Amino acid sequence: MKGRTTIRFTGGALDGTVEEIQSKAATEELTWSKGSYFSVLDNGDIGVMNVGPKGFHQGWFGYSVEVYQKAFRTGSEIPYEYKVDRMIGRCAAITKTGKRCQHIHIAKGKYCPTHKNHTGESVPDELIV
């Protein structure tokens, strides 16, 4: 099919999986969410949650993804090899409405690009992933 390509995953949870994707989506790295995340529950406890039909619980602060790296192509499929698990953390900023920002923070930081110049501490450090 025009504009589409076939990829094959090796290693990690997707080992042996073959998918057809848009050709332009075949970037150098692909990530796959494991379907669970960490959240501060309504009672203040920290829990591991599964992503449901409504998405994340309002108290989510991090989740894990598997990272796959594009490998050398030898046939018709583009191979992607498992590289590492990576934690994705939530921006620590509190919005004007008093709720925590829903965006992910930039690498080695606490804030998303919108709030990167934020200077106040919004949440305890132990909740920063």
TILOMAR-807526 format. One record per residue: residue number from 0; residue in three letters; chain; z, x negated, y negated of N, C-alpha, C, O in turn. Coordinates in steps of 0.2 Angstrom, whole numbers, plus 2048, in hexadecimal, padded with zeros to 3 digits. Each point is the difference from the previous one (the first is absolute). Example, Ala and Ser with C-alpha at 12.3 -4.5 7.8 and 13.67 -1.06 7.14 Angstrom:
BEGIN
(node 0,"Ala","A",(827,7BE,81C),(800,804,7FA),(800,7FC,7FA),(803,7FB,801)) (node 1,"Ser","A",(7F9,807,7FA),(801,7FC,7FA),(803,804,7FB),(801,7FD,7FA)) 
END
This chain:
BEGIN
(node 0,"Met","A",(800,7FC,806),(800,804,7FA),(800,7FC,7FA),(804,7FB,7FF)) (node 1,"Lys","A",(7F8,806,7FC),(7FF,7FC,7FA),(807,800,7FC),(803,805,7FF)) (node 2,"Gly","A",(7FF,7F5,7FF),(806,7FF,7FC),(806,800,804),(805,800,7FD)) (node 3,"Arg","A",(7FA,800,809),(806,800,804),(800,7FA,805),(7FB,7FD,801)) (node 4,"Thr","A",(80B,800,801),(800,7FB,805),(806,801,805),(804,804,7FF)) (node 5,"Thr","A",(7FC,7F8,806),(805,801,805),(804,7FA,800),(7FE,7FA,800)) (node 6,"Ile","A",(809,807,801),(805,7FB,800),(804,800,806),(801,806,803)) (node 7,"Arg","A",(801,7F4,7FF),(804,800,806),(807,7FC,7FF),(7FF,7FB,7FD)) (node 8,"Phe","A",(807,808,804),(806,7FD,7FF),(802,7FC,806),(800,802,806)) (node 9,"Thr","A",(803,7F8,7F9),(803,7FC,806),(807,7FE,7FE),(801,7FE,7FA)) (node 10,"Gly","A",(804,803,80A),(807,7FE,7FF),(803,806,7FC),(7FD,805,7FE)) (node 11,"Gly","A",(80A,7FB,802),(803,805,7FC),(800,807,804),(7FE,800,806)) (node 12,"Ala","A",(804,805,7F7),(800,807,803),(7FA,803,801),(7FF,804,804)) (node 13,"Leu","A",(7FC,7F9,7F8),(7F9,803,800),(7FB,7FC,805),(7FA,801,800)) (node 14,"Asp","A",(809,7FB,804),(7FC,7FB,805),(7FB,805,804),(802,804,803)) (node 15,"Gly","A",(7F8,7FA,7FC),(7FB,803,804),(7FD,806,7FD),(7FB,803,802)) (node 16,"Thr","A",(808,7FF,7F8),(7FD,806,7FD),(7FA,7FF,7FC),(7FF,7FB,7FD)) (node 17,"Val","A",(7FC,809,804),(7F9,800,7FD),(800,806,7FB),(801,805,802)) (node 18,"Glu","A",(7FD,7F9,7F8),(7FF,805,7FB),(7F9,800,7FC),(7FE,7FA,7FF)) (node 19,"Glu","A",(7FF,80B,7FF),(7FB,800,7FB),(802,801,7F9),(803,806,7FF)) (node 20,"Ile","A",(7FB,7F6,7FD),(803,801,7F9),(7FA,7FF,7FB),(7FB,7FE,802)) (node 21,"Gln","A",(806,804,7F8),(7FB,7FE,7FA),(7FF,7F9,800),(806,7FC,800)) (node 22,"Ser","A",(7F4,801,7FF),(7FF,7F9,800),(804,7FD,7FA),(803,7FA,801)) (node 23,"Lys","A",(7FD,809,7FA),(804,7FD,7FA),(807,800,801),(804,7FC,7FC)) (node 24,"Ala","A",(7FF,807,809),(807,800,801),(802,7FA,805),(806,7FF,801)) (node 25,"Ala","A",(7F5,7FE,801),(802,7FA,805),(801,7FA,7FC),(7FD,7FB,7FF)) (node 26,"Thr","A",(809,805,7FD),(803,7FB,7FC),(802,7FA,804),(801,800,807)) (node 27,"Glu","A",(801,7FA,7F6),(803,7FA,804),(806,802,804),(802,7FD,805)) (node 28,"Glu","A",(803,808,7F8),(806,802,803),(800,807,801),(7FE,804,7FB)) (node 29,"Leu","A",(804,7FF,80A),(801,807,801),(808,801,802),(802,7FC,804)) (node 30,"Thr","A",(801,809,7FA),(807,802,801),(800,806,804),(7FC,805,7FF)) (node 31,"Trp","A",(809,7FC,805),(801,806,804),(808,801,800),(804,7FC,802)) (node 32,"Ser","A",(7FE,80A,7FB),(807,802,800),(802,803,807),(7FD,803,803)) (node 33,"Lys","A",(809,7FB,7FE),(803,801,807),(803,807,800),(802,802,806)) (node 34,"Gly","A",(7FE,802,7F5),(802,807,800),(807,801,7FF),(802,806,800)) (node 35,"Ser","A",(802,7F5,7FF),(807,801,7FE),(802,7FC,7FA),(7FC,7FC,7FE)) (node 36,"Tyr","A",(809,806,7FF),(802,7FD,7F9),(808,800,800),(803,804,803)) (node 37,"Phe","A",(7FF,7F9,7F8),(808,7FF,7FE),(801,805,7FA),(7FC,800,7FB)) (node 38,"Ser","A",(80A,803,805),(801,805,7FB),(808,801,7FF),(804,7FF,805)) (node 39,"Val","A",(7FD,802,7F5),(807,802,7FE),(801,807,801),(7FC,804,7FD)) (node 40,"Leu","A",(808,7FF,808),(800,807,801),(804,803,7FB),(804,7FD,7FC)) (node 41,"Asp","A",(7FC,80A,804),(804,804,7FB),(807,7FF,800),(803,801,7FB)) (node 42,"Asn","A",(800,7FD,80B),(807,7FE,800),(802,7F9,7FF),(806,7FE,800)) (node 43,"Gly","A",(7F5,7FE,7FD),(801,7F9,7FE),(7FF,7FB,806),(7FF,7FA,7FE)) (node 44,"Asp","A",(800,808,808),(7FF,7FB,806),(7F9,7FE,7FF),(7FC,803,7FD)) (node 45,"Ile","A",(803,7F7,807),(7F9,7FE,800),(7FD,801,807),(804,7FF,805)) (node 46,"Gly","A",(7F6,804,7FB),(7FE,802,807),(7F8,7FE,801),(7FD,7FE,7FB)) (node 47,"Val","A",(801,801,80B),(7F9,7FF,802),(7FD,807,801),(803,804,805)) (node 48,"Met","A",(7F8,7FE,7F8),(7FD,806,800),(7F9,800,803),(7FD,7FA,7FF)) (node 49,"Asn","A",(800,80B,803),(7F9,800,802),(7FC,804,7FB),(803,805,7FE)) (node 50,"Val","A",(7F7,7F9,800),(7FC,804,7FB),(7FE,806,803),(7FD,801,806)) (node 51,"Gly","A",(805,805,7F7),(7FE,806,802),(7FB,803,7FC),(7FD,7FD,7FC)) (node 52,"Pro","A",(801,80A,805),(7FB,803,7FC),(800,800,7F9),(7FB,800,7FC)) (node 53,"Lys","A",(80C,7FF,801),(801,800,7F9),(800,7F9,7FD),(801,7FF,7FA)) (node 54,"Gly","A",(7FE,7FC,80A),(800,7F9,7FE),(807,7FD,800),(804,802,805)) (node 55,"Phe","A",(7FE,7FA,7F7),(806,7FD,7FF),(806,804,7FD),(7FE,804,7FC)) (node 56,"His","A",(808,7FB,807),(806,803,7FD),(801,7FD,7F9),(7FE,7FA,7FF)) (node 57,"Gln","A",(804,80A,7FC),(801,7FD,7F9),(804,7FA,7FF),(7FF,7FD,7FB)) (node 58,"Gly","A",(805,801,80A),(804,7FA,800),(7FD,7FA,803),(804,7FB,801)) (node 59,"Trp","A",(7F6,805,801),(7FD,7FB,803),(800,7F9,7FC),(7FF,801,7FA)) (node 60,"Phe","A",(802,7FA,809),(7FF,7F9,7FC),(7FC,7FB,804),(800,7FA,7FD)) (node 61,"Gly","A",(7FE,807,809),(7FC,7FB,803),(7FD,802,806),(803,804,804)) (node 62,"Tyr","A",(7F7,7F9,7FE),(7FD,801,807),(7FD,7FA,802),(7FF,7FB,7FC)) (node 63,"Ser","A",(7FF,805,80A),(7FD,7FA,803),(7F9,801,802),(7FE,806,802)) (node 64,"Val","A",(7FD,7F5,7FD),(7F9,801,802),(7FF,7FA,804),(802,7FA,7FF)) (node 65,"Glu","A",(7F9,807,806),(7FD,7FA,803),(7FA,7FE,7FC),(7FC,804,7FE)) (node 66,"Val","A",(803,7F5,801),(7FA,7FE,7FD),(7FB,7FC,805),(802,7FD,804)) (node 67,"Tyr","A",(7F8,805,7FB),(7FB,7FE,804),(7FB,7FC,7FC),(7FE,802,7FB)) (node 68,"Gln","A",(800,7F8,807),(7FB,7FC,7FD),(7F9,800,803),(800,7FF,806)) (node 69,"Lys","A",(7FB,801,7F5),(7F9,800,803),(7FF,7FA,803),(801,7FA,7FD)) (node 70,"Ala","A",(7FC,806,809),(7FE,7FA,804),(7F9,7FF,800),(7FC,804,7FD)) (node 71,"Phe","A",(802,7F6,806),(7F8,7FE,800),(7FD,805,804),(802,802,806)) (node 72,"Arg","A",(7F9,801,7F8),(7FC,805,803),(7FB,7FD,805),(7FC,7FC,7FE)) (node 73,"Thr","A",(804,806,808),(7FB,7FD,805),(7FB,805,803),(7FC,7FE,803)) (node 74,"Gly","A",(806,808,7FC),(7FB,806,803),(800,805,7FB),(800,7FF,7F9)) (node 75,"Ser","A",(7FF,807,809),(7FF,806,7FC),(806,803,7FC),(800,803,7FB)) (node 76,"Glu","A",(806,7FB,808),(806,802,7FE),(803,7FB,7FB),(7FF,7FA,801)) (node 77,"Ile","A",(805,808,7FA),(804,7FB,7FC),(807,800,803),(804,805,800)) (node 78,"Pro","A",(7FE,7F5,802),(807,7FF,803),(805,7FF,7FB),(7FF,7FD,7FB)) (node 79,"Tyr","A",(807,807,806),(806,7FF,7FC),(805,7FE,804),(802,803,805)) (node 80,"Glu","A",(802,7F7,7FA),(805,7FD,804),(807,802,7FC),(800,7FF,7FA)) (node 81,"Tyr","A",(805,803,80A),(806,801,7FE),(803,7F9,7FD),(7FF,7FB,802)) (node 82,"Lys","A",(804,806,7F8),(802,7FA,7FC),(808,800,7FF),(803,7FB,802)) (node 83,"Val","A",(800,80A,7FC),(807,801,7FE),(802,807,7FF),(7FC,804,7FE)) (node 84,"Asp","A",(80B,7FD,802),(802,806,7FE),(803,7FF,7F8),(802,7FA,7FF)) (node 85,"Arg","A",(7FD,80B,7FD),(801,7FF,7F9),(804,806,7FE),(7FF,805,801)) (node 86,"Met","A",(807,7F9,7FB),(804,806,7FD),(7FD,802,7F9),(7FE,7FB,7FC)) (node 87,"Ile","A",(801,80B,803),(7FE,803,7FA),(806,803,7FC),(803,805,803)) (node 88,"Gly","A",(7FE,7F9,7F7),(806,803,7FD),(7FE,805,7FA),(7FB,7FF,7FD)) (node 89,"Arg","A",(80A,805,801),(7FF,805,7FB),(802,7FD,7F9),(805,7FC,800)) (node 90,"Cys","A",(7F7,806,7FB),(802,7FE,7F9),(807,802,7FF),(802,805,801)) (node 91,"Ala","A",(802,7F7,7FC),(807,801,7FE),(801,804,7F9),(806,802,7FF)) (node 92,"Ala","A",(7F5,7FF,7FE),(800,803,7F9),(802,808,801),(7FE,803,805)) (node 93,"Ile","A",(806,7FF,7F6),(802,807,7FF),(7FC,803,7FB),(7FF,7FD,7FA)) (node 94,"Thr","A",(7FD,808,808),(7FB,803,7FB),(804,804,7FA),(806,801,801)) (node 95,"Lys","A",(7F6,802,7FB),(803,804,7FA),(803,806,803),(805,803,7FD)) (node 96,"Thr","A",(7F9,800,809),(803,806,803),(806,7FE,803),(803,805,803)) (node 97,"Gly","A",(7FF,7F5,7FE),(806,7FE,803),(7FF,7FF,808),(805,7FF,803)) (node 98,"Lys","A",(7F5,801,7FF),(7FF,7FE,807),(7FD,7F9,801),(7FD,7FE,7FB)) (node 99,"Arg","A",(804,800,80B),(7FD,7F9,801),(7F9,800,801),(7FD,805,803)) (node 100,"Cys","A",(7FF,7F6,7FA),(7F9,800,800),(7FE,800,807),(803,7FD,805)) (node 101,"Gln","A",(7F7,806,7FD),(7FD,801,806),(7FC,7FB,803),(7FE,7FF,805)) (node 102,"His","A",(800,7FC,7F6),(7FB,7FB,802),(803,7FA,803),(807,7FF,800)) (node 103,"Ile","A",(7F5,7FD,804),(803,7FA,803),(801,7FA,7FB),(7FC,800,7FB)) (node 104,"His","A",(808,7FC,806),(801,7FA,7FC),(7FB,7FB,801),(7FE,7FF,806)) (node 105,"Ile","A",(801,7FC,7F5),(7FC,7FB,801),(803,7FA,804),(807,800,801)) (node 106,"Ala","A",(7F6,7FC,803),(803,7FB,804),(805,7FC,7FC),(7FF,7FE,7FA)) (node 107,"Lys","A",(806,800,809),(806,7FC,7FE),(803,803,7F9),(802,7FC,7FC)) (node 108,"Gly","A",(7FE,80B,804),(802,803,7FA),(804,806,801),(800,802,806)) (node 109,"Lys","A",(802,801,7F5),(804,807,801),(7FC,806,7FE),(802,805,801)) (node 110,"Tyr","A",(7F9,7F9,7FB),(7FD,806,7FC),(7F8,800,801),(7FD,7FB,802)) (node 111,"Cys","A",(800,80B,7FE),(7F9,801,800),(7FD,7FD,7FA),(803,7FE,7FB)) (node 112,"Pro","A",(7F6,801,805),(7FD,7FE,7FA),(801,804,7F9),(801,7FD,7FB)) (node 113,"Thr","A",(800,809,806),(802,804,7FA),(807,7FE,7FD),(801,800,7FA)) (node 114,"His","A",(804,7FF,80A),(807,7FE,7FE),(801,7F9,801),(806,7FE,7FF)) (node 115,"Lys","A",(7F6,7FD,801),(801,7F9,802),(804,7FD,7FA),(804,7FB,801)) (node 116,"Asn","A",(7FC,808,7F9),(804,7FD,7FA),(806,803,7FF),(804,7FF,7FC)) (node 117,"His","A",(7FE,806,809),(807,803,800),(805,7FB,801),(800,7FC,804)) (node 118,"Thr","A",(805,804,7F8),(806,7FB,800),(806,803,803),(805,7FC,802)) (node 119,"Gly","A",(7FC,80A,7FE),(807,803,803),(800,800,807),(7FA,801,803)) (node 120,"Glu","A",(80C,7FF,800),(800,801,807),(801,807,802),(804,804,7FD)) (node 121,"Ser","A",(7F7,7FF,807),(800,807,801),(803,802,807),(803,805,800)) (node 122,"Val","A",(7FD,7F6,805),(803,802,806),(804,7F9,803),(7FE,7FB,7FD)) (node 123,"Pro","A",(807,806,807),(803,7FA,803),(7FB,7FC,803),(7FC,802,804)) (node 124,"Asp","A",(806,7F7,7FC),(7FB,7FB,803),(7FF,801,808),(7FB,7FF,802)) (node 125,"Glu","A",(80A,804,801),(800,801,807),(7FB,805,802),(7FE,801,806)) (node 126,"Leu","A",(800,803,7F5),(7FA,805,802),(7F9,7FE,7FE),(7FC,804,801)) (node 127,"Ile","A",(804,7F6,7FC),(7F9,7FD,7FF),(7FE,7FC,806),(803,7FC,803)) (node 128,"Val","A",(7F7,806,7FF),(7FC,7FD,806),(7FC,7FB,7FD),(7FC,7FD,804)) 
END
